Amino acid sequence: MSDIQVSIEQTPNPATLKFTLSHIVSEQGYDFANAQDAHFSPLASKLFGFPWTNGVYIGPDFITVTKQDWVDWDVLAEPLASLIREHLQNGEPVFTERPKDGQNDEQESDSEIVKQIKRILNAEIRPVVAMDGGDIVFANYSEGTLALHMKGACAGCPSSTATLKEGIEARMKELLPEIKEVISI
């Protein structure tokens, strides 16, 4: 890829920055909690090469990096943007194998309510959360409780509880009255 633009954006999570890309790099989002998780992503592995990296999330057209508390973004932001831009402009792969996620994809074995939940997550919730550099992944649904994984900038964000309860839970209950609670796991 040539002429890659990378812009830097703040997220609601002060430990996480969002690097918005001018090109699509992934069909869906992938969360890397550590360097071992990133074995199939040369780009995420490079980002974990810095000792201050606490997490990497690669979204369709953005990358979020979560740092450790002891280092400031004013030192890191531009070098990270340059590293990402250089990696992509050199045509280096984002992934060496197709990662497996698919938890938000509808399965034939899903109950009708789980299919509806996944449709709502994919159509309404995930695009909004992605604007802040995060993602929401379906974990499970049982007896009125919907469990979700918060990823990217959402993981560990001080406002994630408010987003979960006041935003996601309220919307899910409005659309699917059988949902009594939404939790993060």
mmCIF file of the C-alpha atoms, coordinates in Angstrom:
data_MODEL
# 
_entry.id   MODEL 
# 
loop_
_atom_site.group_PDB 
_atom_site.id 
_atom_site.type_symbol 
_atom_site.label_atom_id 
_atom_site.label_alt_id 
_atom_site.label_comp_id 
_atom_site.label_asym_id 
_atom_site.label_entity_id 
_atom_site.label_seq_id 
_atom_site.pdbx_PDB_ins_code 
_atom_site.Cartn_x 
_atom_site.Cartn_y 
_atom_site.Cartn_z 
_atom_site.occupancy 
_atom_site.B_iso_or_equiv 
_atom_site.pdbx_formal_charge 
_atom_site.auth_seq_id 
_atom_site.auth_comp_id 
_atom_site.auth_asym_id 
_atom_site.auth_atom_id 
_atom_site.pdbx_PDB_model_num 
ATOM 1   C CA . MET A 1 1   ? 0.000   0.000   0.000  1.00 0.00 ? 1   MET A CA 1 
ATOM 2   C CA . SER A 1 2   ? 1.290   3.420   -0.784 1.00 0.00 ? 2   SER A CA 1 
ATOM 3   C CA . ASP A 1 3   ? 0.381   6.859   0.516  1.00 0.00 ? 3   ASP A CA 1 
ATOM 4   C CA . ILE A 1 4   ? -1.044  5.638   3.810  1.00 0.00 ? 4   ILE A CA 1 
ATOM 5   C CA . GLN A 1 5   ? -2.384  8.370   6.067  1.00 0.00 ? 5   GLN A CA 1 
ATOM 6   C CA . VAL A 1 6   ? -2.422  7.780   9.813  1.00 0.00 ? 6   VAL A CA 1 
ATOM 7   C CA . SER A 1 7   ? -4.196  10.268  12.077 1.00 0.00 ? 7   SER A CA 1 
ATOM 8   C CA . ILE A 1 8   ? -3.997  10.228  15.844 1.00 0.00 ? 8   ILE A CA 1 
ATOM 9   C CA . GLU A 1 9   ? -7.134  10.547  17.976 1.00 0.00 ? 9   GLU A CA 1 
ATOM 10  C CA . GLN A 1 10  ? -7.794  10.582  21.689 1.00 0.00 ? 10  GLN A CA 1 
ATOM 11  C CA . THR A 1 11  ? -10.226 7.989   23.034 1.00 0.00 ? 11  THR A CA 1 
ATOM 12  C CA . PRO A 1 12  ? -12.349 8.095   26.198 1.00 0.00 ? 12  PRO A CA 1 
ATOM 13  C CA . ASN A 1 13  ? -9.710  5.799   27.708 1.00 0.00 ? 13  ASN A CA 1 
ATOM 14  C CA . PRO A 1 14  ? -6.670  7.968   28.636 1.00 0.00 ? 14  PRO A CA 1 
ATOM 15  C CA . ALA A 1 15  ? -4.373  4.933   28.372 1.00 0.00 ? 15  ALA A CA 1 
ATOM 16  C CA . THR A 1 16  ? -5.393  4.277   24.748 1.00 0.00 ? 16  THR A CA 1 
ATOM 17  C CA . LEU A 1 17  ? -4.851  6.205   21.518 1.00 0.00 ? 17  LEU A CA 1 
ATOM 18  C CA . LYS A 1 18  ? -6.609  5.519   18.240 1.00 0.00 ? 18  LYS A CA 1 
ATOM 19  C CA . PHE A 1 19  ? -4.624  5.588   15.000 1.00 0.00 ? 19  PHE A CA 1 
ATOM 20  C CA . THR A 1 20  ? -7.110  6.025   12.157 1.00 0.00 ? 20  THR A CA 1 
ATOM 21  C CA . LEU A 1 21  ? -5.951  4.683   8.794  1.00 0.00 ? 21  LEU A CA 1 
ATOM 22  C CA . SER A 1 22  ? -6.803  5.877   5.305  1.00 0.00 ? 22  SER A CA 1 
ATOM 23  C CA . HIS A 1 23  ? -7.169  2.245   4.144  1.00 0.00 ? 23  HIS A CA 1 
ATOM 24  C CA . ILE A 1 24  ? -9.042  -0.825  5.333  1.00 0.00 ? 24  ILE A CA 1 
ATOM 25  C CA . VAL A 1 25  ? -6.583  -3.345  6.830  1.00 0.00 ? 25  VAL A CA 1 
ATOM 26  C CA . SER A 1 26  ? -8.915  -5.951  8.343  1.00 0.00 ? 26  SER A CA 1 
ATOM 27  C CA . GLU A 1 27  ? -12.397 -7.352  7.799  1.00 0.00 ? 27  GLU A CA 1 
ATOM 28  C CA . GLN A 1 28  ? -13.079 -7.256  11.530 1.00 0.00 ? 28  GLN A CA 1 
ATOM 29  C CA . GLY A 1 29  ? -11.385 -6.329  14.779 1.00 0.00 ? 29  GLY A CA 1 
ATOM 30  C CA . TYR A 1 30  ? -8.769  -8.365  16.623 1.00 0.00 ? 30  TYR A CA 1 
ATOM 31  C CA . ASP A 1 31  ? -7.634  -7.819  20.188 1.00 0.00 ? 31  ASP A CA 1 
ATOM 32  C CA . PHE A 1 32  ? -4.102  -8.618  21.357 1.00 0.00 ? 32  PHE A CA 1 
ATOM 33  C CA . ALA A 1 33  ? -3.532  -8.616  25.123 1.00 0.00 ? 33  ALA A CA 1 
ATOM 34  C CA . ASN A 1 34  ? 0.168   -9.492  24.846 1.00 0.00 ? 34  ASN A CA 1 
ATOM 35  C CA . ALA A 1 35  ? 2.981   -10.293 22.424 1.00 0.00 ? 35  ALA A CA 1 
ATOM 36  C CA . GLN A 1 36  ? 2.158   -14.025 22.458 1.00 0.00 ? 36  GLN A CA 1 
ATOM 37  C CA . ASP A 1 37  ? -1.391  -13.286 21.235 1.00 0.00 ? 37  ASP A CA 1 
ATOM 38  C CA . ALA A 1 38  ? 0.122   -11.293 18.354 1.00 0.00 ? 38  ALA A CA 1 
ATOM 39  C CA . HIS A 1 39  ? 2.098   -14.186 16.834 1.00 0.00 ? 39  HIS A CA 1 
ATOM 40  C CA . PHE A 1 40  ? 0.072   -14.019 13.585 1.00 0.00 ? 40  PHE A CA 1 
ATOM 41  C CA . SER A 1 41  ? 0.214   -10.218 13.266 1.00 0.00 ? 41  SER A CA 1 
ATOM 42  C CA . PRO A 1 42  ? 3.602   -8.751  12.329 1.00 0.00 ? 42  PRO A CA 1 
ATOM 43  C CA . LEU A 1 43  ? 2.216   -5.243  12.903 1.00 0.00 ? 43  LEU A CA 1 
ATOM 44  C CA . ALA A 1 44  ? 0.904   -6.001  16.399 1.00 0.00 ? 44  ALA A CA 1 
ATOM 45  C CA . SER A 1 45  ? 4.171   -7.812  17.169 1.00 0.00 ? 45  SER A CA 1 
ATOM 46  C CA . LYS A 1 46  ? 6.129   -4.683  16.225 1.00 0.00 ? 46  LYS A CA 1 
ATOM 47  C CA . LEU A 1 47  ? 3.955   -2.578  18.503 1.00 0.00 ? 47  LEU A CA 1 
ATOM 48  C CA . PHE A 1 48  ? 4.531   -5.034  21.357 1.00 0.00 ? 48  PHE A CA 1 
ATOM 49  C CA . GLY A 1 49  ? 8.258   -4.620  20.713 1.00 0.00 ? 49  GLY A CA 1 
ATOM 50  C CA . PHE A 1 50  ? 8.052   -1.496  22.844 1.00 0.00 ? 50  PHE A CA 1 
ATOM 51  C CA . PRO A 1 51  ? 8.158   -2.263  26.583 1.00 0.00 ? 51  PRO A CA 1 
ATOM 52  C CA . TRP A 1 52  ? 5.371   0.206   27.384 1.00 0.00 ? 52  TRP A CA 1 
ATOM 53  C CA . THR A 1 53  ? 2.736   -1.461  25.173 1.00 0.00 ? 53  THR A CA 1 
ATOM 54  C CA . ASN A 1 54  ? -0.075  -2.960  27.234 1.00 0.00 ? 54  ASN A CA 1 
ATOM 55  C CA . GLY A 1 55  ? -2.482  -3.917  24.451 1.00 0.00 ? 55  GLY A CA 1 
ATOM 56  C CA . VAL A 1 56  ? -3.136  -3.613  20.716 1.00 0.00 ? 56  VAL A CA 1 
ATOM 57  C CA . TYR A 1 57  ? -6.451  -3.730  18.879 1.00 0.00 ? 57  TYR A CA 1 
ATOM 58  C CA . ILE A 1 58  ? -6.552  -3.843  15.072 1.00 0.00 ? 58  ILE A CA 1 
ATOM 59  C CA . GLY A 1 59  ? -9.899  -2.714  13.690 1.00 0.00 ? 59  GLY A CA 1 
ATOM 60  C CA . PRO A 1 60  ? -10.997 -2.490  10.073 1.00 0.00 ? 60  PRO A CA 1 
ATOM 61  C CA . ASP A 1 61  ? -9.553  1.006   9.505  1.00 0.00 ? 61  ASP A CA 1 
ATOM 62  C CA . PHE A 1 62  ? -7.931  1.844   12.818 1.00 0.00 ? 62  PHE A CA 1 
ATOM 63  C CA . ILE A 1 63  ? -5.474  0.562   15.385 1.00 0.00 ? 63  ILE A CA 1 
ATOM 64  C CA . THR A 1 64  ? -5.643  1.316   19.079 1.00 0.00 ? 64  THR A CA 1 
ATOM 65  C CA . VAL A 1 65  ? -2.639  1.028   21.328 1.00 0.00 ? 65  VAL A CA 1 
ATOM 66  C CA . THR A 1 66  ? -2.948  0.904   25.102 1.00 0.00 ? 66  THR A CA 1 
ATOM 67  C CA . LYS A 1 67  ? 0.123   1.994   27.034 1.00 0.00 ? 67  LYS A CA 1 
ATOM 68  C CA . GLN A 1 68  ? 1.379   1.417   30.530 1.00 0.00 ? 68  GLN A CA 1 
ATOM 69  C CA . ASP A 1 69  ? 0.962   4.283   32.992 1.00 0.00 ? 69  ASP A CA 1 
ATOM 70  C CA . TRP A 1 70  ? 4.643   5.189   33.344 1.00 0.00 ? 70  TRP A CA 1 
ATOM 71  C CA . VAL A 1 71  ? 5.027   6.689   29.851 1.00 0.00 ? 71  VAL A CA 1 
ATOM 72  C CA . ASP A 1 72  ? 3.317   9.732   28.280 1.00 0.00 ? 72  ASP A CA 1 
ATOM 73  C CA . TRP A 1 73  ? 1.549   9.889   24.930 1.00 0.00 ? 73  TRP A CA 1 
ATOM 74  C CA . ASP A 1 74  ? 3.382   13.071  23.899 1.00 0.00 ? 74  ASP A CA 1 
ATOM 75  C CA . VAL A 1 75  ? 6.541   10.947  23.630 1.00 0.00 ? 75  VAL A CA 1 
ATOM 76  C CA . LEU A 1 76  ? 4.865   7.987   21.881 1.00 0.00 ? 76  LEU A CA 1 
ATOM 77  C CA . ALA A 1 77  ? 2.126   9.169   19.541 1.00 0.00 ? 77  ALA A CA 1 
ATOM 78  C CA . GLU A 1 78  ? 4.142   10.375  16.541 1.00 0.00 ? 78  GLU A CA 1 
ATOM 79  C CA . PRO A 1 79  ? 6.693   7.516   16.590 1.00 0.00 ? 79  PRO A CA 1 
ATOM 80  C CA . LEU A 1 80  ? 3.820   5.009   16.730 1.00 0.00 ? 80  LEU A CA 1 
ATOM 81  C CA . ALA A 1 81  ? 2.005   6.684   13.848 1.00 0.00 ? 81  ALA A CA 1 
ATOM 82  C CA . SER A 1 82  ? 5.247   6.613   11.840 1.00 0.00 ? 82  SER A CA 1 
ATOM 83  C CA . LEU A 1 83  ? 5.837   2.928   12.621 1.00 0.00 ? 83  LEU A CA 1 
ATOM 84  C CA . ILE A 1 84  ? 2.300   2.012   11.544 1.00 0.00 ? 84  ILE A CA 1 
ATOM 85  C CA . ARG A 1 85  ? 2.523   4.147   8.376  1.00 0.00 ? 85  ARG A CA 1 
ATOM 86  C CA . GLU A 1 86  ? 5.926   2.693   7.425  1.00 0.00 ? 86  GLU A CA 1 
ATOM 87  C CA . HIS A 1 87  ? 4.776   -0.896  8.026  1.00 0.00 ? 87  HIS A CA 1 
ATOM 88  C CA . LEU A 1 88  ? 1.745   -0.449  5.777  1.00 0.00 ? 88  LEU A CA 1 
ATOM 89  C CA . GLN A 1 89  ? 3.511   1.613   3.084  1.00 0.00 ? 89  GLN A CA 1 
ATOM 90  C CA . ASN A 1 90  ? 6.215   -1.053  2.809  1.00 0.00 ? 90  ASN A CA 1 
ATOM 91  C CA . GLY A 1 91  ? 3.489   -3.577  2.020  1.00 0.00 ? 91  GLY A CA 1 
ATOM 92  C CA . GLU A 1 92  ? 4.268   -5.652  5.091  1.00 0.00 ? 92  GLU A CA 1 
ATOM 93  C CA . PRO A 1 93  ? 1.378   -7.882  6.162  1.00 0.00 ? 93  PRO A CA 1 
ATOM 94  C CA . VAL A 1 94  ? -0.948  -6.959  8.990  1.00 0.00 ? 94  VAL A CA 1 
ATOM 95  C CA . PHE A 1 95  ? -1.678  -10.683 9.481  1.00 0.00 ? 95  PHE A CA 1 
ATOM 96  C CA . THR A 1 96  ? 0.311   -13.741 8.342  1.00 0.00 ? 96  THR A CA 1 
ATOM 97  C CA . GLU A 1 97  ? -2.739  -15.996 8.677  1.00 0.00 ? 97  GLU A CA 1 
ATOM 98  C CA . ARG A 1 98  ? -6.431  -15.323 8.794  1.00 0.00 ? 98  ARG A CA 1 
ATOM 99  C CA . PRO A 1 99  ? -7.281  -14.785 12.448 1.00 0.00 ? 99  PRO A CA 1 
ATOM 100 C CA . LYS A 1 100 ? -10.257 -16.601 13.890 1.00 0.00 ? 100 LYS A CA 1 
ATOM 101 C CA . ASP A 1 101 ? -12.829 -14.579 15.797 1.00 0.00 ? 101 ASP A CA 1 
ATOM 102 C CA . GLY A 1 102 ? -16.345 -14.787 14.428 1.00 0.00 ? 102 GLY A CA 1 
ATOM 103 C CA . GLN A 1 103 ? -18.086 -14.486 17.799 1.00 0.00 ? 103 GLN A CA 1 
ATOM 104 C CA . ASN A 1 104 ? -20.324 -11.786 16.326 1.00 0.00 ? 104 ASN A CA 1 
ATOM 105 C CA . ASP A 1 105 ? -21.121 -13.860 13.232 1.00 0.00 ? 105 ASP A CA 1 
ATOM 106 C CA . GLU A 1 106 ? -24.477 -15.606 13.257 1.00 0.00 ? 106 GLU A CA 1 
ATOM 107 C CA . GLN A 1 107 ? -24.271 -19.381 13.534 1.00 0.00 ? 107 GLN A CA 1 
ATOM 108 C CA . GLU A 1 108 ? -26.950 -21.842 12.499 1.00 0.00 ? 108 GLU A CA 1 
ATOM 109 C CA . SER A 1 109 ? -26.899 -23.222 16.029 1.00 0.00 ? 109 SER A CA 1 
ATOM 110 C CA . ASP A 1 110 ? -27.657 -19.779 17.553 1.00 0.00 ? 110 ASP A CA 1 
ATOM 111 C CA . SER A 1 111 ? -31.089 -19.320 19.080 1.00 0.00 ? 111 SER A CA 1 
ATOM 112 C CA . GLU A 1 112 ? -33.307 -16.677 17.487 1.00 0.00 ? 112 GLU A CA 1 
ATOM 113 C CA . ILE A 1 113 ? -32.616 -14.172 20.274 1.00 0.00 ? 113 ILE A CA 1 
ATOM 114 C CA . VAL A 1 114 ? -28.837 -14.668 19.950 1.00 0.00 ? 114 VAL A CA 1 
ATOM 115 C CA . LYS A 1 115 ? -29.134 -14.026 16.211 1.00 0.00 ? 115 LYS A CA 1 
ATOM 116 C CA . GLN A 1 116 ? -31.092 -10.826 16.940 1.00 0.00 ? 116 GLN A CA 1 
ATOM 117 C CA . ILE A 1 117 ? -28.509 -9.744  19.529 1.00 0.00 ? 117 ILE A CA 1 
ATOM 118 C CA . LYS A 1 118 ? -25.666 -10.263 17.055 1.00 0.00 ? 118 LYS A CA 1 
ATOM 119 C CA . ARG A 1 119 ? -27.537 -8.333  14.333 1.00 0.00 ? 119 ARG A CA 1 
ATOM 120 C CA . ILE A 1 120 ? -28.081 -5.390  16.704 1.00 0.00 ? 120 ILE A CA 1 
ATOM 121 C CA . LEU A 1 121 ? -24.467 -5.481  17.877 1.00 0.00 ? 121 LEU A CA 1 
ATOM 122 C CA . ASN A 1 122 ? -23.150 -5.512  14.307 1.00 0.00 ? 122 ASN A CA 1 
ATOM 123 C CA . ALA A 1 123 ? -25.564 -2.927  12.879 1.00 0.00 ? 123 ALA A CA 1 
ATOM 124 C CA . GLU A 1 124 ? -25.882 -0.439  15.740 1.00 0.00 ? 124 GLU A CA 1 
ATOM 125 C CA . ILE A 1 125 ? -23.523 -0.905  18.658 1.00 0.00 ? 125 ILE A CA 1 
ATOM 126 C CA . ARG A 1 126 ? -20.161 -1.887  17.177 1.00 0.00 ? 126 ARG A CA 1 
ATOM 127 C CA . PRO A 1 127 ? -19.979 0.970   14.620 1.00 0.00 ? 127 PRO A CA 1 
ATOM 128 C CA . VAL A 1 128 ? -20.564 3.548   17.376 1.00 0.00 ? 128 VAL A CA 1 
ATOM 129 C CA . VAL A 1 129 ? -18.023 1.964   19.718 1.00 0.00 ? 129 VAL A CA 1 
ATOM 130 C CA . ALA A 1 130 ? -15.483 1.747   16.857 1.00 0.00 ? 130 ALA A CA 1 
ATOM 131 C CA . MET A 1 131 ? -15.578 5.544   16.544 1.00 0.00 ? 131 MET A CA 1 
ATOM 132 C CA . ASP A 1 132 ? -13.884 5.635   19.964 1.00 0.00 ? 132 ASP A CA 1 
ATOM 133 C CA . GLY A 1 133 ? -11.356 2.947   19.020 1.00 0.00 ? 133 GLY A CA 1 
ATOM 134 C CA . GLY A 1 134 ? -13.057 -0.009  20.666 1.00 0.00 ? 134 GLY A CA 1 
ATOM 135 C CA . ASP A 1 135 ? -15.186 -3.015  19.961 1.00 0.00 ? 135 ASP A CA 1 
ATOM 136 C CA . ILE A 1 136 ? -17.859 -5.103  21.643 1.00 0.00 ? 136 ILE A CA 1 
ATOM 137 C CA . VAL A 1 137 ? -17.865 -8.860  21.127 1.00 0.00 ? 137 VAL A CA 1 
ATOM 138 C CA . PHE A 1 138 ? -20.712 -11.221 21.966 1.00 0.00 ? 138 PHE A CA 1 
ATOM 139 C CA . ALA A 1 139 ? -19.732 -13.697 24.696 1.00 0.00 ? 139 ALA A CA 1 
ATOM 140 C CA . ASN A 1 140 ? -23.005 -15.423 25.628 1.00 0.00 ? 140 ASN A CA 1 
ATOM 141 C CA . TYR A 1 141 ? -26.665 -15.016 26.472 1.00 0.00 ? 141 TYR A CA 1 
ATOM 142 C CA . SER A 1 142 ? -28.436 -16.942 29.219 1.00 0.00 ? 142 SER A CA 1 
ATOM 143 C CA . GLU A 1 143 ? -31.625 -16.399 31.199 1.00 0.00 ? 143 GLU A CA 1 
ATOM 144 C CA . GLY A 1 144 ? -31.979 -12.705 30.358 1.00 0.00 ? 144 GLY A CA 1 
ATOM 145 C CA . THR A 1 145 ? -28.297 -11.827 30.855 1.00 0.00 ? 145 THR A CA 1 
ATOM 146 C CA . LEU A 1 146 ? -26.210 -10.761 27.868 1.00 0.00 ? 146 LEU A CA 1 
ATOM 147 C CA . ALA A 1 147 ? -22.450 -11.011 28.423 1.00 0.00 ? 147 ALA A CA 1 
ATOM 148 C CA . LEU A 1 148 ? -20.095 -9.008  26.220 1.00 0.00 ? 148 LEU A CA 1 
ATOM 149 C CA . HIS A 1 149 ? -16.328 -8.594  25.883 1.00 0.00 ? 149 HIS A CA 1 
ATOM 150 C CA . MET A 1 150 ? -15.102 -4.995  25.756 1.00 0.00 ? 150 MET A CA 1 
ATOM 151 C CA . LYS A 1 151 ? -12.069 -4.670  23.465 1.00 0.00 ? 151 LYS A CA 1 
ATOM 152 C CA . GLY A 1 152 ? -9.668  -2.042  22.207 1.00 0.00 ? 152 GLY A CA 1 
ATOM 153 C CA . ALA A 1 153 ? -10.109 1.353   23.835 1.00 0.00 ? 153 ALA A CA 1 
ATOM 154 C CA . CYS A 1 154 ? -13.187 0.036   25.686 1.00 0.00 ? 154 CYS A CA 1 
ATOM 155 C CA . ALA A 1 155 ? -11.161 -2.428  27.744 1.00 0.00 ? 155 ALA A CA 1 
ATOM 156 C CA . GLY A 1 156 ? -10.288 -0.687  30.976 1.00 0.00 ? 156 GLY A CA 1 
ATOM 157 C CA . CYS A 1 157 ? -11.852 2.617   29.951 1.00 0.00 ? 157 CYS A CA 1 
ATOM 158 C CA . PRO A 1 158 ? -13.169 4.653   32.889 1.00 0.00 ? 158 PRO A CA 1 
ATOM 159 C CA . SER A 1 159 ? -16.414 5.368   31.011 1.00 0.00 ? 159 SER A CA 1 
ATOM 160 C CA . SER A 1 160 ? -16.979 1.795   29.807 1.00 0.00 ? 160 SER A CA 1 
ATOM 161 C CA . THR A 1 161 ? -19.406 0.988   32.640 1.00 0.00 ? 161 THR A CA 1 
ATOM 162 C CA . ALA A 1 162 ? -21.552 3.988   31.721 1.00 0.00 ? 162 ALA A CA 1 
ATOM 163 C CA . THR A 1 163 ? -21.391 3.026   28.034 1.00 0.00 ? 163 THR A CA 1 
ATOM 164 C CA . LEU A 1 164 ? -22.355 -0.540  28.880 1.00 0.00 ? 164 LEU A CA 1 
ATOM 165 C CA . LYS A 1 165 ? -25.237 0.238   31.247 1.00 0.00 ? 165 LYS A CA 1 
ATOM 166 C CA . GLU A 1 166 ? -26.607 3.551   29.964 1.00 0.00 ? 166 GLU A CA 1 
ATOM 167 C CA . GLY A 1 167 ? -25.984 2.946   26.291 1.00 0.00 ? 167 GLY A CA 1 
ATOM 168 C CA . ILE A 1 168 ? -25.784 -0.694  25.293 1.00 0.00 ? 168 ILE A CA 1 
ATOM 169 C CA . GLU A 1 169 ? -27.998 -2.177  28.012 1.00 0.00 ? 169 GLU A CA 1 
ATOM 170 C CA . ALA A 1 170 ? -30.678 0.502   27.553 1.00 0.00 ? 170 ALA A CA 1 
ATOM 171 C CA . ARG A 1 171 ? -30.744 -0.026  23.771 1.00 0.00 ? 171 ARG A CA 1 
ATOM 172 C CA . MET A 1 172 ? -30.792 -3.817  24.001 1.00 0.00 ? 172 MET A CA 1 
ATOM 173 C CA . LYS A 1 173 ? -33.642 -3.778  26.545 1.00 0.00 ? 173 LYS A CA 1 
ATOM 174 C CA . GLU A 1 174 ? -35.576 -1.388  24.308 1.00 0.00 ? 174 GLU A CA 1 
ATOM 175 C CA . LEU A 1 175 ? -35.243 -3.668  21.278 1.00 0.00 ? 175 LEU A CA 1 
ATOM 176 C CA . LEU A 1 176 ? -35.348 -7.030  23.070 1.00 0.00 ? 176 LEU A CA 1 
ATOM 177 C CA . PRO A 1 177 ? -37.428 -6.874  26.280 1.00 0.00 ? 177 PRO A CA 1 
ATOM 178 C CA . GLU A 1 178 ? -36.324 -10.400 27.243 1.00 0.00 ? 178 GLU A CA 1 
ATOM 179 C CA . ILE A 1 179 ? -32.878 -8.949  28.038 1.00 0.00 ? 179 ILE A CA 1 
ATOM 180 C CA . LYS A 1 180 ? -32.776 -8.040  31.726 1.00 0.00 ? 180 LYS A CA 1 
ATOM 181 C CA . GLU A 1 181 ? -29.075 -7.201  32.123 1.00 0.00 ? 181 GLU A CA 1 
ATOM 182 C CA . VAL A 1 182 ? -25.943 -6.621  30.060 1.00 0.00 ? 182 VAL A CA 1 
ATOM 183 C CA . ILE A 1 183 ? -22.603 -7.380  31.683 1.00 0.00 ? 183 ILE A CA 1 
ATOM 184 C CA . SER A 1 184 ? -18.952 -7.174  30.657 1.00 0.00 ? 184 SER A CA 1 
ATOM 185 C CA . ILE A 1 185 ? -16.709 -10.202 31.134 1.00 0.00 ? 185 ILE A CA 1 
# 
